[in-house]
């Protein structure tokens, strides 16, 4: 074992004040803050830990679905494909205003008809399904029983009509009590599935008998066609009666409207009224032409006025003037002559005859250019004045024609109202007469817009249950559901399962992990190591002993309390084996059984417990009287609990307990105190305040985070130092992929 200085150099240990947490490996908790993100291996670890939940859920679901599929009655389905063309039956020639799409309304209505009770009853009646024992189990009953049931129904409903077959409309519209369960059974087996974006609809029927499913599917299609034809005939007859009544009313309206039109024409001398639409059109056309000319004149006047105003401000040096072809040509001649003049000036003097001649030509062109610009200005001014006069003239003409049009319109309004009323009545009357003839013809037609595209076929195999599909889906659901249930259980599991939760969540250092071992579960045999013991458990205790010695930078803790938040977490086993590991490494040590309620250490070492700690604390014996006994482990002594006292807590928190520790402190290299659990008892709380440090033992998968957190809070409240936490009973499958997994490497396998 390295010395204290070497330990300080290697592990960079630091001293801890009372109330602080001691880290055996100088674990920096901030390092864990950088690894808060969840890794995929964390999820895999949860699945491995909860594998039995997943397996149980998976097996239960698959078994249940498999058994259910095997016990289900085979069902056969036969399907007819029906084509429904768009149909818009209109009694009148005009269409009503529709807010909703007529196509959607029409087809949705047809789908509802296919699933209606009246169509189901029609099909049952047509196919005599009420007498078929496969469809109606009552049909196979003795005739006397059927008669009794019918008589009971007839007595309750005397108006029930007992006819069968296609007798009348009343048979289809009235639903008898004995027919109600048959219709319900029929509709529960019928399926109507429209094909998206098409005029096709699949009508299927499900039955335990393949022949019946085919027969009924075909019967539904035929009953639907018959229903459509009957509905059309009924609509035609009702429409004819309605049209006859409307014709009589309209005949009187036509006569009255024509008389009113004749009276108004005579009183207002509107003999030309019949040609008035044409006359009105000419007036409107002339008025529109004048308005168009006026608009063009106004536009022309605005343009010429703007150009004229621009010339008044800028003079002849204007873009419009300069863009004139003649002006551009004269300017070009002048520029060429001027350029030639300056070139010749390099050779001849200005007084030279040739030069004078060129000067004379330049002056002449300049005068012509100025004259041309003045003429253009006069022309623009003249155009502006002419446009202004034309605009005034057209404006006056428009006002005159507008007055004439308004006068004619006021005079012709009433006449046109009366004429339109008379014409509308006559048109409607003629239309109704024509429609009556059409309805009479339609009432005799038996064609339909419904067509059976594919007739139903005889099913050769059941469609339900689909055993392979059900089993496959159950396997998928069982696996995903089991995984979900595993994570659900994990979410509500508040127990501590690995060291990362202790160090990262509760901010407590860990001294080590005690792997699960069958001997560790024994109350009578908690001793797991000795000088020659090897294996994962023994090495774990030796590592813990080393970490305890390195848990302080000043000096190794000498008096160490071993406790736990609750019962049956293995503190006695940890106390005993840690003491044995320390005895191997540093020599002389003492282990004190401070559990005055359920002591166990004397059983492990096979020593007498007639006198011990309780005897000393009660003042009946002193240490010199042989209370401290040697064990069969070299260098390790034991102070047993002694007889169980009636007041263990009062003895533990007495001054003699502290005097005991002071008395043995200098005589031993280490002192291990095995005490009672923290929760509910003050023993460990007091002992933690008088020792160099405390070790908290928890059991993996059993100790809750709340219990450990409360233990930490209590120890800090009494200013005690926690050396670290030991996780006991960790199973191999529950270990994550970290440095503790080396316990299970092949190197340590026994």
Order of alpha helices (4+ residues) and beta strands (2+ residues): alpha-alpha-alpha-alpha-beta-alpha-alpha-alpha-alpha-alpha-beta-beta-alpha-alpha-alpha-alpha-alpha-beta-alpha-beta-alpha-beta-alpha-beta-alpha-alpha-beta-beta-alpha-alpha-beta-alpha-beta-alpha-beta
